Amino acid sequence: MEERAISTSTSLRSRGFMKSLLFLMALVCLTLSMNVQNSSAAGGVWTSIGPEGGPISDLAIDPVNTSIIYAGTSYGGVFKNSQLVSPVPDIKANGSDGPLTITSSQSLKLTIALDDGSMAGTNADWWVLCDSPFGWYHYDLSSWVTGIAVTYQGPLFDLGTYQVMDYVLPQGNYTCYFGVDTIMNGAIDMGQIYYGWRNTCCC
């Protein structure tokens, strides 16, 4: 009689555990299903790569690229979540990442570089600008020209160190910028721009 009571008690505890586990799994699937229906999720974008519809039934992590997650639905649909990595522009003045002070006899050597993150091929405006004591200048791939204008329009790619300036400049403060924005329209779109800058005092 005692053994039967213990067995019944263990069975009840086991059923309670299974109910809790099933409830937790249902909650996770509901959350994922809502994310898929909204086409986006925190930390990435869900993209349909198969028939759509149905609750989430399976999840899998790409064995080669662990930033990619696949979600399968009960109706045979497949969604892919890819982590977007933003481009990282870099600009250096005489090899320095920080503020720089040079004499009026020293040359200012300005270099740029770009890590495209996971956005290679995305069309973008490329900007190389300088705010000088004499107004704004932009780089047009061959020389510096007065005014603010886009330097280049085209897809993002990894750019190694590229020199855009090697001049002895008049005295004053110079703030130079390198950035890319992912709306290719010839205008600076502050919500979509990634940029860096360097301050140089020519004293």
C-alpha positions as CSV (number, residue, x, y, z in Angstrom):
1,M,0.0,0.0,0.0
2,E,2.8,2.4,0.9
3,E,4.7,1.5,-2.3
4,R,1.5,2.3,-4.4
5,A,1.2,5.6,-2.6
6,I,4.8,6.6,-3.3
7,S,4.4,5.5,-6.9
8,T,1.2,7.6,-7.3
9,S,2.9,10.6,-5.7
10,T,5.9,10.3,-8.0
11,S,3.6,10.0,-11.0
12,L,1.7,13.2,-10.0
13,R,5.0,15.1,-9.6
14,S,6.2,13.9,-13.0
15,R,2.9,15.0,-14.6
16,G,3.2,18.4,-13.0
17,F,6.7,18.8,-14.2
18,M,5.7,17.8,-17.8
19,K,2.8,20.3,-17.7
20,S,5.2,23.1,-16.6
21,L,7.7,22.1,-19.3
22,L,5.0,22.0,-22.0
23,F,3.7,25.4,-20.9
24,L,7.2,26.9,-21.1
25,M,7.8,25.4,-24.5
26,A,4.5,26.8,-25.7
27,L,5.4,30.2,-24.4
28,V,8.7,30.2,-26.2
29,C,7.1,29.1,-29.4
30,L,4.4,31.8,-29.1
31,T,7.1,34.5,-28.6
32,L,9.1,33.3,-31.6
33,S,6.0,33.0,-33.7
34,M,5.1,36.7,-32.9
35,N,8.7,37.7,-33.9
36,V,8.4,35.9,-37.2
37,Q,5.0,37.4,-38.0
38,N,6.5,40.9,-37.3
39,S,9.4,40.0,-39.7
40,S,12.0,41.2,-37.2
41,A,13.5,40.2,-33.9
42,A,15.9,41.8,-31.5
43,G,19.4,41.4,-32.8
44,G,18.6,40.5,-36.3
45,V,16.1,40.2,-39.1
46,W,13.8,37.2,-39.9
47,T,13.6,36.4,-43.6
48,S,11.3,33.8,-45.1
49,I,13.1,31.2,-47.2
50,G,10.2,28.8,-47.6
51,P,6.4,28.5,-47.3
52,E,5.0,30.8,-44.7
53,G,2.6,30.2,-41.9
54,G,2.1,28.0,-38.9
55,P,3.6,27.9,-35.3
56,I,7.3,27.4,-34.7
57,S,8.1,23.7,-34.3
58,D,11.9,23.6,-34.7
59,L,15.0,25.8,-34.2
60,A,18.5,25.3,-35.5
61,I,21.8,27.2,-35.3
62,D,23.9,27.2,-38.5
63,P,26.9,25.0,-37.7
64,V,29.2,27.2,-39.9
65,N,28.0,30.7,-39.0
66,T,26.6,30.7,-35.5
67,S,25.1,34.2,-35.9
68,I,22.4,32.6,-38.2
69,I,19.4,30.9,-36.7
70,Y,16.7,28.9,-38.6
71,A,13.1,28.5,-37.4
72,G,10.9,25.8,-38.9
73,T,7.1,26.0,-38.8
74,S,4.6,23.1,-38.6
75,Y,3.4,23.9,-42.1
76,G,6.8,23.4,-43.7
77,G,7.9,27.0,-43.6
78,V,11.5,28.1,-42.8
79,F,12.7,31.5,-41.5
80,K,16.2,32.7,-41.3
81,N,17.5,35.2,-38.6
82,S,20.8,36.8,-39.5
83,Q,22.6,39.1,-37.1
84,L,23.3,42.4,-38.9
85,V,26.8,43.8,-38.1
86,S,27.1,47.5,-38.8
87,P,29.9,48.9,-41.0
88,V,32.8,50.5,-39.0
89,P,34.5,53.4,-40.7
90,D,38.0,54.4,-39.5
91,I,39.9,57.6,-40.0
92,K,43.4,58.4,-38.8
93,A,45.4,61.6,-38.8
94,N,49.2,60.9,-39.0
95,G,48.4,57.3,-37.8
96,S,46.6,58.6,-34.7
97,D,43.1,57.6,-33.5
98,G,42.9,60.6,-31.2
99,P,43.2,64.4,-31.3
100,L,46.4,65.5,-32.9
101,T,48.6,68.7,-32.7
102,I,51.1,69.4,-35.4
103,T,53.3,72.3,-36.3
104,S,52.7,74.5,-39.3
105,S,55.7,72.9,-41.0
106,Q,54.4,69.3,-40.6
107,S,52.3,67.5,-43.2
108,L,48.8,66.2,-42.2
109,K,48.4,62.7,-43.5
110,L,44.8,61.5,-43.5
111,T,43.9,57.9,-44.1
112,I,40.6,56.1,-44.1
113,A,39.5,52.4,-43.9
114,L,36.2,50.5,-43.7
115,D,35.1,47.2,-42.2
116,D,31.8,46.6,-44.0
117,G,30.5,44.3,-41.2
118,S,27.8,42.1,-42.6
119,M,26.5,44.7,-45.1
120,A,28.8,44.1,-48.0
121,G,27.1,45.0,-51.3
122,T,24.6,47.4,-49.7
123,N,24.4,50.6,-51.8
124,A,25.6,53.6,-49.9
125,D,26.9,57.2,-50.0
126,W,30.5,57.5,-49.0
127,W,31.6,60.8,-47.4
128,V,35.0,62.2,-46.8
129,L,34.7,65.7,-45.4
130,C,36.8,68.3,-43.6
131,D,35.6,71.3,-41.6
132,S,38.5,73.8,-41.9
133,P,39.1,77.5,-40.9
134,F,38.2,78.3,-44.4
135,G,34.9,76.4,-44.6
136,W,33.9,72.9,-45.6
137,Y,35.8,70.7,-48.1
138,H,35.0,67.3,-49.5
139,Y,37.3,64.7,-51.2
140,D,36.2,63.7,-54.7
141,L,38.6,60.7,-55.1
142,S,41.3,62.8,-56.6
143,S,41.5,66.2,-54.8
144,W,39.8,68.3,-52.1
145,V,37.0,70.6,-53.3
146,T,35.1,73.3,-51.5
147,G,31.7,72.5,-50.2
148,I,29.8,69.4,-48.9
149,A,29.2,66.7,-51.5
150,V,29.3,62.9,-51.6
151,T,32.7,61.4,-52.3
152,Y,31.5,58.1,-53.9
153,Q,28.2,56.2,-54.4
154,G,28.2,52.5,-54.6
155,P,28.1,49.2,-52.7
156,L,29.9,48.8,-49.4
157,F,33.1,46.7,-49.3
158,D,36.0,46.2,-47.0
159,L,38.4,49.0,-47.7
160,G,42.0,48.8,-46.6
161,T,44.0,51.8,-45.5
162,Y,43.6,54.5,-48.1
163,Q,45.3,57.9,-48.0
164,V,43.2,60.9,-48.9
165,M,45.4,63.7,-47.7
166,D,49.1,64.6,-47.4
167,Y,49.3,68.4,-47.1
168,V,51.1,71.1,-45.1
169,L,48.1,73.2,-44.0
170,P,47.7,76.8,-42.8
171,Q,47.4,77.3,-39.0
172,G,44.0,76.5,-37.5
173,N,41.8,73.7,-36.4
174,Y,40.7,70.9,-38.8
175,T,38.0,68.3,-38.1
176,C,37.9,65.6,-40.8
177,Y,35.2,63.0,-41.2
178,F,34.8,59.6,-42.9
179,G,31.3,58.0,-43.1
180,V,28.9,55.9,-45.1
181,D,25.2,56.0,-45.1
182,T,23.0,53.3,-46.4
183,I,20.5,55.5,-48.3
184,M,22.2,56.2,-51.5
185,N,20.7,59.6,-52.4
186,G,23.6,62.1,-52.3
187,A,22.3,63.5,-49.0
188,I,23.5,62.9,-45.4
189,D,20.9,60.7,-43.7
190,M,21.7,61.0,-40.0
191,G,19.6,58.0,-39.0
192,Q,21.5,55.7,-41.4
193,I,25.1,57.1,-41.3
194,Y,28.1,55.4,-39.7
195,Y,31.1,57.7,-39.3
196,G,34.3,58.6,-37.5
197,W,36.2,61.9,-37.2
198,R,39.6,63.3,-36.2
199,N,40.5,66.7,-34.7
200,T,43.8,68.2,-35.7
201,C,45.3,71.5,-34.5
202,C,47.9,73.0,-36.9
203,C,49.7,75.4,-34.6
